[in-house]
Amino acid sequence: LVNYDRTKLGNDRVVDMLSALAHYPVPTAIFDLGTATTLSVLDEAGRFIGGMILPGIRVSVNALSAQTSQLPAISLEPPKALLGTDTVSCMRNGAIYGAAAQIDGLTERVETLLGQPVTVVLTGGLSHLILPYCKHPICYDEYLQLKGLRYLYLREFPNI
């Protein structure tokens, strides 16, 4: 993994990228859906070329209910249909389908930037909820970060 300043990039993202390099073909777009949604892009040589940090899904939904006078706090559950028919289902559908559309749209833009298809890796706490609503082929890896930490540990302590 080259082309990054480790003092200016979160360790979680570095571990995600190292793990993705060890397990998936490049170029790669790694989406980590946690408190924040992060995108990290590796080119065909495995170099980090950049990424994004966006508000996480739960953070966005919580901000909606906290910053508006009539929108309630909601749980994130699979939508029953594309369009909601009441406030709660509209919020829920917007969060879930919006996140999926965000992943699909950013994937298309990264592929345009690189001029080739990318392997999309999806990880993080809410990724299992969003995965079924994405249109692009996606490698879902619930343990991407843990596998990356294991990789680093074994590299540092190979005899253990």
VODO-456298 format. One line per field, with one value per residue: chain; residue in one letter; residue number from 1; x, y, z of N, C-alpha, C in turn. Coordinates in Angstrom, 1 decimal. Atoms other than C-alpha are relative to their C-alpha. Layout:
REM residues N
chain <- c(A,...)
resn <- c(A,...)
resi <- c(NUM,...)
n_east <- c(X,...)
n_north <- c(Y,...)
n_up <- c(Z,...)
ca_east <- c(X,...)
ca_north <- c(Y,...)
ca_up <- c(Z,...)
c_east <- c(X,...)
c_north <- c(Y,...)
c_up <- c(Z,...)
END
This chain:
REM residues 160
chain <- c(A,A,A,A,A,A,A,A,A,A,A,A,A,A,A,A,A,A,A,A,A,A,A,A,A,A,A,A,A,A,A,A,A,A,A,A,A,A,A,A,A,A,A,A,A,A,A,A,A,A,A,A,A,A,A,A,A,A,A,A,A,A,A,A,A,A,A,A,A,A,A,A,A,A,A,A,A,A,A,A,A,A,A,A,A,A,A,A,A,A,A,A,A,A,A,A,A,A,A,A,A,A,A,A,A,A,A,A,A,A,A,A,A,A,A,A,A,A,A,A,A,A,A,A,A,A,A,A,A,A,A,A,A,A,A,A,A,A,A,A,A,A,A,A,A,A,A,A,A,A,A,A,A,A,A,A,A,A,A,A)
resn <- c(L,V,N,Y,D,R,T,K,L,G,N,D,R,V,V,D,M,L,S,A,L,A,H,Y,P,V,P,T,A,I,F,D,L,G,T,A,T,T,L,S,V,L,D,E,A,G,R,F,I,G,G,M,I,L,P,G,I,R,V,S,V,N,A,L,S,A,Q,T,S,Q,L,P,A,I,S,L,E,P,P,K,A,L,L,G,T,D,T,V,S,C,M,R,N,G,A,I,Y,G,A,A,A,Q,I,D,G,L,T,E,R,V,E,T,L,L,G,Q,P,V,T,V,V,L,T,G,G,L,S,H,L,I,L,P,Y,C,K,H,P,I,C,Y,D,E,Y,L,Q,L,K,G,L,R,Y,L,Y,L,R,E,F,P,N,I)
resi <- c(1,2,3,4,5,6,7,8,9,10,11,12,13,14,15,16,17,18,19,20,21,22,23,24,25,26,27,28,29,30,31,32,33,34,35,36,37,38,39,40,41,42,43,44,45,46,47,48,49,50,51,52,53,54,55,56,57,58,59,60,61,62,63,64,65,66,67,68,69,70,71,72,73,74,75,76,77,78,79,80,81,82,83,84,85,86,87,88,89,90,91,92,93,94,95,96,97,98,99,100,101,102,103,104,105,106,107,108,109,110,111,112,113,114,115,116,117,118,119,120,121,122,123,124,125,126,127,128,129,130,131,132,133,134,135,136,137,138,139,140,141,142,143,144,145,146,147,148,149,150,151,152,153,154,155,156,157,158,159,160)
n_east <- c(0.9,-0.8,0.7,0.9,-0.7,0.7,0.3,1.2,1.1,0.4,-0.5,1.1,0.0,-1.2,0.2,0.9,-0.7,-0.9,0.8,0.6,-1.1,-0.3,1.2,0.8,-0.7,-0.1,0.2,1.0,0.7,0.4,1.0,0.1,1.2,0.0,0.5,-0.1,-0.1,-1.3,-0.3,-1.4,-0.2,-1.4,-0.1,-0.4,-1.3,0.2,-0.3,1.2,0.1,0.8,1.2,1.0,0.6,1.4,0.8,0.5,1.4,0.7,-0.3,0.9,1.4,0.1,0.0,1.3,1.0,-0.4,-0.1,1.3,1.0,1.1,-0.5,-0.3,-1.1,0.4,-1.0,-0.3,0.5,0.2,1.2,1.0,0.1,-0.9,0.6,0.7,1.3,0.2,-1.2,-1.0,-0.5,-0.7,-1.4,-0.7,-0.3,-1.0,-1.3,-0.5,-0.1,-0.9,-1.4,-0.3,-0.2,-1.3,-1.1,0.0,-0.4,-1.4,-0.7,0.0,-0.9,-1.3,-0.3,-0.2,-1.3,-1.0,0.1,0.2,0.8,-0.7,0.6,0.6,0.0,0.9,-0.2,0.5,1.2,1.4,-0.1,0.9,1.3,0.0,-0.4,1.1,0.7,-1.0,0.2,-1.3,-0.6,-0.7,-0.6,0.3,-1.0,0.4,-1.2,-1.1,-0.9,-0.6,-1.0,-1.2,-0.8,-0.7,-1.1,-1.0,-0.6,-0.8,-1.2,-0.9,-0.4,0.2,-0.2,1.0)
n_north <- c(-1.2,-1.2,-1.2,-0.6,-0.5,0.7,-0.9,-0.8,0.9,0.8,1.3,0.9,0.1,0.7,1.5,0.5,0.1,1.2,1.2,0.1,0.4,1.4,0.9,-0.3,-0.6,-1.5,-1.1,0.2,-1.1,0.5,-0.8,0.4,-0.6,0.0,-1.3,-0.7,0.8,-0.3,0.6,0.0,0.5,0.5,0.1,1.4,0.3,0.1,-1.3,-0.8,-1.3,-1.0,0.5,-0.9,0.3,-0.5,0.4,1.4,0.1,-0.3,-1.4,-0.8,0.2,-0.7,-1.5,-0.4,-0.1,-1.0,-1.3,-0.4,0.0,1.0,1.3,0.8,0.9,1.3,1.1,0.3,1.3,0.2,-0.6,0.9,-0.4,-1.1,-1.3,0.0,-0.6,-0.8,-0.7,1.0,0.9,-0.9,-0.2,1.3,0.3,-1.0,0.3,1.3,-0.2,-1.1,0.5,0.9,-0.8,-0.7,1.0,0.2,-1.2,-0.3,1.1,-0.4,-1.1,0.5,0.8,-1.0,-0.6,0.9,0.5,1.5,0.4,0.2,0.9,-0.7,0.7,-0.6,0.4,-0.9,0.4,0.0,0.4,1.1,-0.5,-0.7,0.9,0.5,-1.1,-0.5,0.6,0.5,1.2,-0.5,1.0,-0.3,0.6,-0.4,0.1,-0.6,-0.7,1.0,0.8,-0.9,0.0,1.3,0.0,-0.8,0.7,1.1,-0.6,-0.6,1.1,1.2,1.3,0.2)
n_up <- c(0.0,0.2,0.4,-1.1,-1.2,-1.1,-1.1,0.4,0.4,-1.2,0.0,0.4,1.5,0.4,-0.2,1.0,1.3,0.0,0.0,1.4,0.9,-0.2,0.3,1.1,1.2,0.2,-0.8,-1.0,-0.8,-1.3,-0.8,-1.4,-0.5,-1.4,-0.5,1.2,1.2,0.7,1.3,0.3,1.4,0.4,1.5,0.5,-0.6,-1.4,-0.6,-0.5,0.8,-0.7,-0.6,-0.6,-1.3,0.1,-1.2,-0.1,0.1,-1.3,-0.3,0.9,-0.5,-1.3,0.2,0.5,-1.1,-1.0,0.6,0.5,-1.1,0.1,0.4,-1.2,0.0,0.6,0.1,1.4,0.3,1.5,0.5,0.6,1.4,0.3,-0.5,-1.3,0.0,-1.2,-0.3,-0.4,1.1,0.9,-0.6,0.1,1.4,0.4,-0.5,0.5,1.5,0.2,-0.2,1.1,1.1,-0.3,0.3,1.4,0.7,-0.1,0.7,1.4,0.1,-0.2,1.2,1.0,-0.3,0.3,1.4,0.0,-1.1,-1.3,-0.9,-1.1,-1.2,-1.0,-1.3,-1.0,-0.8,0.6,1.4,0.3,0.3,1.3,1.1,0.9,0.8,1.0,1.3,0.5,-0.6,-1.1,-0.9,-1.4,-0.9,-1.3,-0.8,0.7,-0.9,-0.9,0.8,0.2,-1.3,-0.1,1.0,-0.6,-1.1,0.5,0.7,-1.0,-0.9,0.9,-0.7,-1.1)
ca_east <- c(0.0,1.6,0.7,-0.8,0.4,-0.3,-0.4,-3.3,-5.4,-7.4,-5.9,-9.3,-9.1,-5.5,-6.4,-9.4,-7.2,-4.5,-7.1,-8.8,-5.4,-4.8,-8.3,-9.7,-8.7,-7.6,-8.7,-10.9,-13.5,-13.9,-17.1,-17.1,-20.5,-20.0,-20.6,-19.2,-19.4,-15.9,-14.8,-11.2,-10.0,-7.0,-5.9,-4.8,-1.3,-2.8,-2.0,-4.4,-5.6,-8.0,-11.4,-14.3,-15.8,-19.6,-22.1,-23.0,-26.5,-27.5,-25.8,-27.9,-31.2,-30.5,-29.7,-33.0,-35.0,-32.9,-32.8,-36.5,-39.6,-41.8,-39.6,-39.3,-36.4,-36.6,-35.0,-33.3,-35.1,-35.5,-38.0,-41.2,-41.2,-39.3,-41.6,-42.9,-46.5,-46.1,-43.4,-41.5,-41.4,-40.4,-37.5,-36.5,-36.7,-34.8,-32.0,-31.7,-32.3,-30.4,-27.3,-27.5,-27.8,-24.9,-22.7,-23.9,-23.4,-20.0,-18.9,-19.9,-18.0,-14.9,-15.1,-15.4,-12.4,-10.3,-11.6,-12.3,-14.5,-13.6,-14.1,-16.5,-16.0,-18.7,-18.0,-19.0,-21.9,-24.8,-23.5,-25.6,-28.7,-27.8,-26.3,-29.6,-30.6,-27.3,-27.4,-23.6,-21.9,-20.5,-18.1,-19.6,-17.0,-18.3,-14.8,-12.6,-11.1,-10.5,-8.8,-6.6,-5.6,-4.8,-2.7,-0.8,-0.3,1.0,3.3,4.7,4.9,5.3,6.4,3.4)
ca_north <- c(0.0,3.2,6.8,7.8,9.7,7.5,10.5,12.0,8.9,7.0,3.7,2.0,2.9,1.8,-1.6,-1.9,-1.2,-3.7,-6.3,-5.6,-5.8,-9.2,-10.6,-8.9,-7.9,-4.3,-1.7,-1.6,0.7,0.0,1.3,1.1,1.8,2.7,5.9,7.6,6.2,6.0,5.3,4.3,3.7,1.6,1.7,-1.3,-1.1,-1.2,2.4,4.5,7.3,8.9,8.6,10.2,10.5,11.0,11.1,7.6,6.4,6.4,9.8,11.2,9.7,11.0,14.5,14.5,13.8,16.1,19.0,19.0,19.6,16.9,14.0,11.2,9.1,5.8,2.4,1.2,-1.8,-3.3,-1.3,-3.1,-1.2,1.5,4.3,4.9,5.7,7.4,9.5,6.6,4.4,7.4,8.2,4.5,4.0,7.3,6.2,2.6,3.3,6.5,4.8,2.1,4.7,6.6,3.4,2.7,6.3,6.7,3.3,4.5,7.7,5.9,3.5,6.5,8.1,5.0,4.0,0.4,-1.6,-1.8,-4.5,-3.1,-4.2,-3.4,-3.6,-2.0,-2.2,-1.3,-2.8,-6.0,-3.8,-1.8,-4.6,-6.1,-2.7,-2.0,-2.7,-3.2,-6.5,-6.2,-8.3,-8.2,-8.7,-8.4,-9.1,-7.0,-4.9,-7.9,-9.8,-6.8,-6.6,-10.3,-9.8,-7.0,-9.0,-12.0,-9.8,-8.2,-11.5,-14.3,-16.9,-16.6)
ca_up <- c(0.0,-1.2,-1.9,1.5,4.5,7.5,9.8,7.8,7.1,9.7,10.7,10.1,6.4,6.1,7.6,5.3,2.3,3.3,3.9,0.5,-1.2,0.3,-0.6,-3.6,-7.2,-7.9,-8.8,-5.7,-4.1,-0.4,1.3,5.1,6.5,10.1,12.1,9.0,5.5,4.0,0.5,-0.2,-3.8,-4.9,-8.5,-10.6,-9.0,-5.5,-4.8,-2.7,-5.0,-2.7,-1.1,0.7,4.1,4.2,7.1,8.2,7.7,11.3,11.8,8.9,10.2,13.7,12.4,10.5,13.7,15.9,13.5,12.4,14.4,13.0,12.0,14.6,15.7,13.7,13.6,10.5,9.1,5.6,3.6,2.4,-0.9,-2.7,-1.7,1.8,2.6,6.0,7.6,9.2,6.1,4.0,6.3,6.4,2.7,2.1,4.3,3.0,-0.8,-0.5,0.9,-1.8,-4.5,-3.0,-3.3,-6.8,-8.0,-6.5,-7.9,-11.4,-10.9,-9.7,-12.7,-15.0,-13.3,-13.7,-17.1,-16.0,-13.7,-10.0,-7.4,-4.8,-1.3,1.3,5.0,8.3,10.8,8.5,5.3,5.6,5.6,2.5,0.4,-0.9,-2.4,-4.4,-8.1,-8.7,-8.0,-4.5,-2.3,1.1,3.8,7.3,8.7,6.4,9.1,11.5,8.6,8.0,11.7,11.6,8.5,10.2,13.3,11.5,9.4,12.6,14.6,12.0,14.6,16.9)
c_east <- c(0.9,-0.8,-1.0,1.0,-0.7,-0.4,-1.3,-1.1,-0.3,0.6,-1.0,0.0,1.2,-0.1,-1.0,0.7,1.0,-0.7,-0.6,1.1,0.4,-1.1,-0.7,0.8,0.0,-0.4,-1.2,-0.6,-0.5,-1.0,-0.1,-1.1,-0.1,-0.6,0.1,0.0,1.3,0.1,1.5,0.2,1.4,0.0,0.5,1.4,-0.1,0.4,-1.3,0.0,-0.9,-1.3,-0.9,-0.4,-1.3,-0.7,-0.5,-1.5,-0.7,0.2,-1.0,-1.4,-0.1,0.0,-1.4,-1.0,0.4,-0.1,-1.3,-1.0,-1.0,0.5,0.5,1.3,-0.5,1.1,0.2,-0.3,-0.2,-1.3,-0.9,-0.2,0.9,-0.5,-0.8,-1.4,-0.3,1.4,1.2,0.5,0.7,1.4,0.9,0.4,1.0,1.4,0.6,0.3,1.0,1.5,0.4,0.3,1.3,1.2,0.0,0.5,1.4,0.8,0.0,0.9,1.5,0.4,0.2,1.4,1.2,0.0,-0.1,-0.9,0.8,-0.7,-0.5,-0.1,-0.8,0.2,-0.6,-1.4,-1.3,0.1,-0.9,-1.4,-0.1,0.3,-1.1,-0.6,1.0,-0.2,1.4,0.3,0.9,0.5,-0.3,1.0,-0.2,1.3,1.2,1.0,0.7,1.0,1.2,0.8,0.7,1.2,1.2,0.7,0.9,1.3,1.0,0.6,-0.2,0.2,-1.0,-1.1)
c_north <- c(1.2,1.2,0.5,0.5,-0.6,0.9,0.8,-0.9,-0.9,-1.5,-1.1,-0.1,-0.7,-1.5,-0.6,-0.2,-1.1,-1.3,-0.2,-0.4,-1.5,-1.0,0.2,0.6,1.5,0.3,-0.3,1.2,-0.6,0.9,-0.6,0.8,-0.1,1.4,1.1,-1.0,0.4,-0.8,0.1,-0.7,-0.4,-0.2,-1.4,-0.4,-0.2,1.2,0.7,1.3,1.0,-0.7,1.1,-0.4,0.8,-0.3,-1.4,0.0,0.3,1.5,0.9,-0.1,0.7,1.5,0.4,0.1,1.0,1.4,0.5,-0.1,-1.1,-1.4,-0.8,-0.7,-1.4,-1.1,-0.3,-1.5,-0.1,0.6,-1.1,0.3,1.2,1.3,-0.3,0.6,0.8,0.6,-1.0,-0.8,0.9,0.3,-1.3,-0.3,1.0,-0.4,-1.3,0.1,1.1,-0.4,-1.0,0.8,0.8,-1.0,-0.3,1.2,0.3,-1.1,0.4,1.1,-0.4,-0.8,0.9,0.7,-0.9,-0.6,-1.5,-0.3,-0.2,-1.2,0.8,-0.9,0.8,-0.6,1.0,-0.4,0.0,-0.5,-1.2,0.5,0.7,-0.9,-0.5,1.1,0.6,-0.8,-0.5,-1.3,0.4,-1.2,0.5,-0.7,0.6,0.2,0.6,0.6,-1.0,-0.8,0.9,0.1,-1.3,0.0,0.8,-0.7,-1.1,0.5,0.5,-1.2,-1.3,-1.3,-0.3,-0.8)
c_up <- c(0.0,-0.2,1.1,1.1,1.2,1.1,-0.4,-0.5,1.1,-0.1,-0.4,-1.5,-0.5,0.2,-1.0,-1.4,-0.1,-0.1,-1.4,-1.0,0.1,-0.4,-1.3,-1.2,0.0,-1.5,0.9,0.6,1.2,0.7,1.4,0.6,1.5,0.5,-1.1,-1.1,-0.7,-1.3,-0.2,-1.3,-0.2,-1.5,-0.3,0.5,1.5,0.8,0.4,-0.8,0.6,0.5,0.4,1.4,0.0,1.4,-0.1,-0.1,1.3,0.5,-0.8,0.5,1.4,-0.1,-0.5,1.2,1.0,-0.5,-0.7,1.1,-0.1,-0.4,1.2,-0.1,-0.6,0.2,-1.4,-0.2,-1.5,-0.4,-0.6,-1.4,-0.2,0.6,1.3,-0.1,1.2,0.3,0.3,-1.2,-1.0,0.4,-0.2,-1.4,-0.6,0.4,-0.6,-1.5,-0.3,0.1,-1.2,-1.3,0.0,-0.4,-1.5,-0.8,0.2,-0.7,-1.5,-0.2,0.1,-1.3,-1.2,0.2,-0.4,-1.4,0.0,1.2,1.3,0.8,1.2,1.2,1.0,1.4,1.0,0.6,-0.7,-1.4,-0.4,-0.3,-1.3,-1.2,-0.9,-1.0,-1.0,-1.3,-0.5,0.7,1.2,0.8,1.4,0.9,1.4,0.9,-0.6,0.9,1.0,-0.8,-0.2,1.2,0.2,-0.9,0.5,1.1,-0.4,-0.7,1.1,0.9,-0.7,0.8,1.1,-0.6)
END
